[in-house]
């Protein structure tokens, strides 16, 4: 295992809504993503999903409320909860989730990523 510099990894890509895998441990994966605009409402039936904000502000719209996260904060979306991330400006996030998770959960959309690129 080598040291991973998150800021250096973020410099390696510019595409939005396409998480990049930077590590795995105990059946979990760490993903970096750059977000801007609106994602789709979706849910993960069997997996929780952690969003940690590295840069910017992210709204996570739930069916009954909106969670607003800023740099240094994280939120865990419980399994089975519909959510839609919204980034008014570019946001950098670290995602921590099981290896089995699907990018857009129960929804197939134009932005669905089948396999995460490792960087």
Secondary structure, 3 states (H helix, E strand, C coil): CCCCCHHHHHCCCCCCCCCEEEEEECCEEEEEEEEEEECCCECCCCCCEEEEEEECEEEEEECCCEEEEECCCEEEECCCCCEEEEEEEEEEEEEEEECCCCCCCCCCCCCCCCCCEEC
